[in-house]
Amino acid sequence: MQTTVMTLYKKGYSKTSIAEQLSIDRKTVRRIIQRYEAGEKEIEKKPYPSQFDEYREYIEIQLGKGLTVKRIHQDLQAENQKTIGSYSGLRDYCRKLKTDEKKAYMVMNALPGEEAQVDFGYIGTLKVGGKPRKAWVFVMSLSYSRYMYVEITLDQSVKTFITCHVNGFKYFGGVPETVKVDNLKAAVTETNFYEPITQRTYAAFGEHYGFLPQPCRVFTPTDKGKIEANVKYVKDNCFSKREFKDIDEAREFLKHWLANIANIRVHGTIKKVPKELFETFEKEKLKPLPAEDFIFSRSTTAIVNYECHICYRANYYSVPHTYIGCQVDVIEVNNLLKIYFKGKEVALHVINTDMKGAHVTDKSHYPASKNITSAEIMSRYKVEMEEIGPGAVEFFTQYAESGCHAQYHRILAGIVNLRKKYPDSVVDKACGRACYYRSISYRTVKNICDGGFEALPLNEEADNEIVVEGSNVRDLNAYRALMGLGVIAND
């Protein structure tokens, strides 16, 4: 575009004419011409991140060793078990590195017990049961003392990752405040420079052991410089050019190497012995191990139903109503059921093992309008019945004593609703009359109000009293006769 603009301008075309021909803004044309006349021959290009930025430090180190770009590309793909760009792309990236200005970095010093860094490193194949299997080393290094724990694994699954952490903490005899992890799938489900999402099981594990998982920033290899150096040291010093007959022999050698070489050497950076620093200053600063080991036996997903519950192993567990219809992650940890939505814990329950089909409910998960107890509802209606009068209070008392509360809210709501049509005095007398005849129902009170019978004196029906089982109980037929409802035949 710049070349075209300047070619037309030199031929005598005006800025307006150039803008019209190229369908660009006249201001753009003027800016290009001004830069050219000022001696700027090229317009600055916007920098774009490269897919190799995440591995820049590693690439620079390998280039410094004199390795070819082809070798670096092969090693990158082998260690990460995935395709990382093309060879030609890496070649162009390496050319650019040679001309880039060197960056300055701050030295990040950790306090005793403050931080550990973890990562995996690919070490090739080892024989397992007579068959070659791909193998990795899990390395956990305390940032202050550089004291290390190393373990050989055959995969990088979540369960393996967490088991290695447990073994590392036991090896150290305690837990650091934070654990810095690379953006592994076993630890981080969504990488983000500002707010990465930690894998739900790993997050629960961190909560159980009392440490904070701290994912490294993407495109920032210096965040994990200590563990990168230690992984390289383990691979080169312990495994490079060594042959093992099987994985058991490799593990025995690793155990000996870790205790008698790695942790008692004078560290190249801090110029001190990691084991001495650890035992003198750092060990006592670590948090104690939990009383119970972390156990996760199940992990699944579920949909929150319209009753604010999910179904898990034939029982129902509540989830906040705002997640109705959403898919949530469910994990079982040490007899606890933890429910997550996009990495955030939204519910926690003790697992019900007594029966199937049970509902385990946290009432705070319901909307405020639904989150009310029967006692609270009765209390509200009692207040309203007291506002009506003593007859209504007696009606409320007799109904509450009857124990038939299956639909008490509807019956009492109906009585209260009669206030919209009749004065409180009418409703109160109707309630009193219904109580006199022991007919505690909404229909009775409504009929009395509709028929205007609330004002009739009660003693007119005194002659119709009958004795039932030694008690004075008035026959409701006498009342029905007054209302013109007809007499109920007795069988």
C-alpha positions in Angstrom: 0.0 0.0 0.0 2.8 2.4 0.9 4.6 1.7 -2.4 1.4 2.3 -4.4 0.6 5.5 -2.6 4.1 6.9 -3.2 4.2 5.8 -6.8 0.9 7.7 -7.6 2.0 10.7 -5.6 5.3 11.0 -7.5 3.3 10.8 -10.8 1.4 14.0 -9.7 -1.8 12.6 -8.4 -3.4 14.5 -5.5 -4.0 13.0 -2.1 -7.7 13.1 -2.6 -7.4 11.3 -6.0 -5.1 8.6 -4.5 -7.5 8.0 -1.6 -10.4 7.6 -4.0 -8.5 5.2 -6.3 -7.3 3.0 -3.5 -10.5 3.2 -1.4 -8.6 4.4 1.7 -8.9 7.5 3.9 -7.2 10.7 2.8 -5.6 11.0 6.2 -3.9 7.6 5.6 -2.5 8.9 2.3 -1.3 12.1 4.0 0.4 10.2 6.8 2.2 7.8 4.4 3.5 10.8 2.4 4.6 12.7 5.5 6.5 9.7 6.8 8.2 9.2 3.5 9.2 12.9 3.2 10.5 12.7 6.8 12.9 9.9 5.8 10.9 6.9 7.1 11.1 4.5 4.3 9.0 1.8 5.9 5.9 1.8 8.1 6.3 0.1 11.4 4.6 -3.3 11.6 2.6 -4.4 14.6 4.2 -7.1 16.5 2.4 -10.4 16.7 3.0 -13.2 19.2 4.6 -16.4 17.9 3.6 -19.9 18.9 7.3 -20.4 19.8 7.3 -17.6 22.4 6.4 -20.0 25.2 9.6 -22.0 24.5 11.9 -19.0 23.8 14.2 -19.6 26.7 14.6 -23.3 25.9 15.3 -22.5 22.3 17.9 -19.9 23.2 19.6 -22.3 25.5 19.7 -25.0 22.8 21.0 -22.5 20.2 23.7 -21.6 22.6 24.8 -25.2 22.8 25.3 -25.2 19.0 22.3 -27.5 18.2 20.7 -27.2 14.8 17.2 -25.9 14.3 16.2 -29.3 13.1 17.3 -31.0 16.3 15.6 -28.3 18.4 12.4 -28.8 16.5 12.5 -32.6 17.0 13.3 -32.3 20.7 10.4 -29.8 21.3 7.9 -32.2 19.7 9.2 -35.2 21.6 9.2 -33.6 25.0 5.7 -32.1 24.7 4.2 -35.0 22.8 2.4 -32.7 20.3 3.1 -30.8 17.1 4.6 -27.4 17.9 4.7 -25.4 14.7 6.6 -26.2 11.5 10.3 -26.6 11.0 10.3 -23.6 8.7 8.4 -21.5 11.2 11.0 -22.3 13.9 13.8 -21.6 11.5 12.5 -18.1 10.9 11.9 -17.6 14.6 15.5 -18.5 15.4 16.8 -16.0 12.8 14.7 -13.3 14.5 16.1 -14.2 17.9 19.7 -13.5 16.7 18.7 -9.9 15.9 16.5 -9.3 18.9 17.7 -7.1 21.7 18.5 -9.0 24.8 15.8 -8.7 27.6 16.5 -8.0 31.2 14.9 -10.1 34.0 14.6 -9.8 37.7 15.9 -12.4 40.0 12.9 -13.8 42.0 14.0 -15.1 45.4 11.7 -17.2 47.5 11.5 -17.4 51.2 11.9 -20.7 53.0 8.8 -22.8 52.6 7.1 -20.3 50.4 7.2 -22.0 47.0 7.8 -25.2 45.1 7.9 -25.6 41.3 6.8 -28.8 39.5 7.1 -30.1 35.9 7.4 -33.2 33.8 10.4 -34.0 31.5 10.4 -36.7 28.8 13.3 -39.3 29.2 12.6 -41.7 26.4 11.5 -45.3 26.7 12.0 -47.8 29.6 11.0 -51.5 29.6 7.9 -52.4 31.6 7.1 -56.0 31.7 9.5 -56.6 28.8 7.9 -54.0 26.5 9.2 -50.5 25.9 7.0 -47.7 27.3 7.4 -43.9 27.1 8.6 -42.5 30.4 8.7 -39.1 32.0 10.2 -37.7 35.2 8.2 -35.7 37.6 10.3 -33.1 39.3 9.3 -31.1 42.4 11.9 -28.5 43.6 11.7 -26.1 46.6 12.6 -22.7 45.3 14.5 -21.5 48.3 16.8 -24.5 48.9 16.6 -26.2 45.5 16.0 -29.4 47.4 14.4 -31.9 44.9 12.1 -34.8 44.7 12.1 -36.8 41.4 9.8 -39.7 40.3 9.5 -41.8 37.1 6.0 -41.9 35.6 4.5 -43.6 32.5 1.8 -40.9 31.9 0.9 -37.4 32.8 -2.7 -38.0 34.0 -4.4 -36.0 36.8 -4.2 -39.0 39.1 -0.5 -39.5 38.4 0.2 -35.8 38.8 -1.5 -35.6 42.2 0.0 -38.9 43.4 3.5 -37.5 42.6 2.6 -34.4 44.6 1.6 -36.5 47.6 4.9 -38.5 47.4 6.9 -35.3 47.1 5.2 -33.7 50.1 5.9 -36.9 52.1 9.6 -36.8 50.9 9.9 -33.2 52.2 7.9 -33.9 55.3 5.6 -30.9 54.7 3.8 -28.7 52.3 4.9 -25.3 50.8 2.5 -22.3 50.6 2.3 -22.3 46.8 3.1 -24.7 44.1 4.0 -23.2 40.7 3.0 -25.4 37.8 3.4 -25.1 34.1 0.2 -25.0 32.0 -0.2 -28.8 32.0 -3.6 -30.3 31.3 -3.4 -32.2 34.6 -3.3 -28.8 36.4 -4.8 -26.1 34.2 -8.0 -26.5 32.1 -7.9 -23.0 30.6 -4.7 -21.1 30.0 -5.0 -17.3 30.4 -2.3 -14.7 31.0 -4.4 -13.0 33.7 -6.7 -15.6 35.1 -6.1 -19.3 34.3 -8.6 -21.9 35.4 -7.1 -24.6 37.6 -8.2 -28.2 36.9 -11.0 -29.0 39.3 -9.5 -32.1 41.0 -6.1 -30.4 41.3 -7.8 -27.4 42.9 -9.6 -29.6 45.4 -6.3 -31.4 46.1 -4.6 -28.0 46.8 -7.4 -27.1 49.2 -7.1 -30.4 51.0 -3.3 -30.0 51.5 -3.4 -26.3 52.1 -1.3 -25.0 49.3 -2.2 -22.5 46.5 -1.8 -23.8 42.9 -0.1 -21.0 40.9 -0.1 -21.6 37.1 2.7 -19.9 35.2 1.9 -17.1 32.8 1.7 -18.1 29.2 4.5 -16.9 27.0 6.6 -16.3 30.1 9.1 -19.1 30.4 11.1 -17.2 33.1 8.2 -17.8 35.6 9.4 -21.4 35.8 13.1 -21.0 35.3 14.2 -22.9 38.4 12.2 -26.0 37.5 13.2 -25.9 33.8 16.8 -25.9 34.9 16.2 -28.8 37.4 14.4 -30.9 34.8 17.2 -30.4 32.4 19.7 -31.3 35.1 17.9 -34.5 36.0 17.6 -35.6 32.3 21.3 -34.8 31.5 23.0 -35.9 34.7 20.8 -38.9 35.7 19.4 -40.4 32.5 21.4 -39.2 29.5 23.5 -42.0 27.9 22.6 -44.5 30.6 21.0 -47.9 29.8 18.6 -49.6 32.2 17.3 -53.1 31.8 13.9 -52.1 33.0 12.0 -49.4 34.9 12.7 -50.9 38.3 16.4 -50.6 37.8 15.9 -47.0 36.6 13.9 -46.2 39.7 16.5 -47.7 42.0 19.3 -45.7 40.4 17.2 -42.5 40.5 16.7 -43.0 44.3 20.4 -43.4 44.9 21.3 -40.5 42.5 18.8 -38.2 44.3 20.1 -38.9 47.8 23.8 -39.1 47.0 24.4 -36.7 44.2 21.6 -34.3 43.3 20.7 -33.0 46.8 24.1 -32.9 48.3 26.0 -31.2 45.4 27.0 -27.5 45.6 24.2 -25.9 43.5 25.6 -24.0 40.5 23.4 -20.9 41.1 23.2 -20.5 44.9 26.6 -22.0 45.5 25.3 -24.0 48.5 24.2 -27.6 49.3 20.4 -28.0 48.8 20.1 -30.6 51.6 21.9 -28.4 54.1 19.7 -25.4 53.3 16.6 -27.5 53.5 17.3 -29.1 56.8 18.6 -25.9 58.4 16.2 -23.3 57.2 13.3 -24.6 55.1 12.0 -27.9 56.6 10.6 -26.2 59.7 8.8 -23.6 57.6 6.7 -26.1 55.6 3.1 -26.6 56.6 2.3 -30.0 58.3 0.9 -32.8 56.2 -2.9 -33.3 56.6 -4.2 -36.0 58.9 -5.9 -37.9 56.0 -4.5 -38.5 52.5 -6.3 -37.0 49.5 -8.6 -39.6 48.0 -10.5 -39.1 44.8 -12.4 -42.1 43.5 -14.9 -40.6 41.1 -15.2 -37.7 38.7 -18.1 -37.0 36.4 -20.5 -34.3 35.1 -24.2 -33.7 35.7 -27.0 -31.3 34.7 -28.7 -29.3 37.4 -32.4 -30.0 37.3 -35.3 -27.6 37.9 -35.5 -28.7 41.5 -32.0 -27.3 42.0 -30.5 -30.8 42.4 -28.1 -33.1 40.5 -28.3 -36.9 40.6 -25.2 -38.7 41.8 -25.1 -42.4 42.6 -28.9 -42.7 43.0 -29.1 -39.7 45.4 -29.8 -36.0 44.8 -27.6 -33.1 45.9 -28.6 -29.5 45.8 -26.9 -26.8 43.7 -27.6 -23.0 43.8 -30.6 -22.2 41.7 -28.6 -19.9 39.4 -27.1 -23.0 37.8 -30.3 -24.7 36.8 -29.9 -26.3 33.4 -26.1 -25.9 33.5 -23.6 -28.8 33.3 -21.4 -29.0 36.4 -18.4 -31.1 37.3 -18.8 -33.5 40.2 -15.9 -35.1 42.1 -16.0 -37.3 45.2 -13.2 -36.6 47.7 -12.9 -38.2 51.1 -16.6 -38.9 51.5 -17.3 -35.3 50.3 -19.1 -34.4 47.1 -17.7 -31.2 45.5 -19.6 -29.6 42.6 -17.8 -27.2 40.3 -18.9 -24.9 37.5 -16.1 -23.7 35.2 -13.5 -24.4 37.8 -15.3 -22.7 40.7 -16.7 -24.7 43.6 -20.4 -23.9 43.9 -21.6 -26.7 46.3 -20.2 -29.1 48.9 -22.1 -32.0 50.5 -21.4 -35.0 52.7 -22.1 -38.1 50.6 -25.3 -40.0 51.7 -24.5 -43.7 52.1 -27.6 -44.6 54.2 -30.2 -45.0 51.5 -30.9 -44.4 47.8 -33.2 -41.8 46.4 -32.4 -39.4 49.3 -32.3 -35.6 48.8 -29.4 -33.8 50.4 -30.4 -30.2 50.4 -28.8 -26.9 51.4 -31.8 -24.6 51.7 -29.7 -21.6 50.9 -29.5 -23.0 47.3 -33.1 -22.2 46.7 -34.3 -18.7 45.7 -35.2 -16.4 48.6 -38.9 -16.7 47.7 -38.7 -20.5 48.1 -36.3 -20.7 51.0 -38.8 -20.6 53.9 -39.6 -23.1 56.5 -43.1 -24.3 57.5 -42.7 -22.7 60.9 -41.9 -19.3 59.3 -45.0 -19.6 57.1 -47.2 -20.4 60.0 -45.7 -17.5 62.0 -46.5 -15.1 59.1 -50.1 -16.3 58.9 -50.5 -16.1 62.7 -49.6 -12.4 62.6 -52.2 -11.7 59.8 -54.9 -13.7 61.7 -54.2 -11.7 64.8 -54.8 -8.5 62.8 -58.3 -9.9 61.8 -59.4 -10.6 65.3 -59.8 -13.2 68.2 -62.1 -15.4 66.1 -59.5 -15.7 63.4 -56.8 -16.5 66.1 -59.0 -19.2 67.5 -59.5 -20.6 64.0 -55.7 -20.6 63.5 -55.1 -22.3 66.9 -57.6 -25.1 66.2 -56.2 -25.7 62.8 -52.6 -25.8 64.0 -53.6 -28.2 66.8 -55.3 -30.5 64.3 -52.0 -31.5 62.8 -53.4 -31.5 59.3 -50.9 -29.1 57.7 -50.5 -30.7 54.3 -52.1 -27.7 52.7 -52.3 -25.3 55.6 -50.8 -22.5 53.5 -53.7 -22.7 51.0 -56.4 -22.7 53.7 -54.9 -19.9 55.8 -54.1 -18.0 52.6 -57.8 -18.3 51.6 -58.9 -16.9 55.0 -56.5 -14.0 54.7 -57.6 -13.4 51.2 -61.3 -12.9 52.3 -60.1 -9.6 53.8 -60.1 -8.2 50.2 -63.9 -8.8 49.9 -65.1 -8.5 53.5 -64.2 -6.3 56.5 -62.0 -7.8 59.1 -65.0 -7.9 61.5 -67.0 -10.1 59.2 -64.1 -12.5 58.6 -63.4 -12.6 62.3 -67.0 -13.5 63.3 -67.2 -16.1 60.5 -64.0 -17.7 61.8 -65.5 -17.7 65.3 -68.7 -19.3 64.1 -66.8 -22.0 62.2 -64.8 -22.7 65.4 -68.1 -23.0 67.4 -69.2 -25.8 65.1 -65.7 -27.3 64.8 -65.7 -27.0 61.1 -62.2 -25.7 60.5 -62.1 -25.2 56.8 -61.9 -22.3 54.3 -65.1 -23.4 52.6 -67.1 -23.0 55.8 -65.8 -19.6 56.6 -66.4 -18.4 53.0 -70.0 -19.7 53.0 -70.7 -17.9 56.3 -69.3 -14.7 54.9 -71.2 -15.1 51.5 -74.5 -15.9 53.3 -74.2 -13.2 55.9 -74.6 -15.7 58.7 -71.8 -14.3 60.8 -74.2 -12.0 62.7 -76.6 -14.8 63.8 -76.5 -15.5 67.5 -75.0 -18.8 68.4 -77.5 -19.7 71.2 -80.3 -20.2 68.7 -78.8 -23.5 67.8 -78.4 -24.6 71.4 -81.4 -26.9 71.3 -79.8 -28.8 68.5 -76.8 -29.9 70.6 -76.2 -33.7 70.8 -73.9 -35.7 72.9 -71.3 -37.8 71.3 -69.0 -39.9 73.4 -69.7 -37.8 76.5 -68.7 -34.5 74.8 -70.8 -31.5 73.8 -70.6 -31.5 70.0 -73.0 -29.5 67.9 -74.5 -31.2 64.9 -73.3 -29.5 61.7 -76.7 -30.3 60.1 -78.3 -27.6 62.3 -75.8 -25.1 60.9 -76.4 -26.4 57.4 -80.2 -26.0 57.9 -79.6 -22.4 58.8 -77.7 -21.9 55.7 -80.3 -23.6 53.5 -77.7 -26.2 52.4 -79.8 -29.2 53.3 -79.3 -32.0 55.8 -76.6 -34.7 55.3 -78.2 -38.1 55.6 -76.6 -40.4 58.2 -75.8 -44.0 57.2 
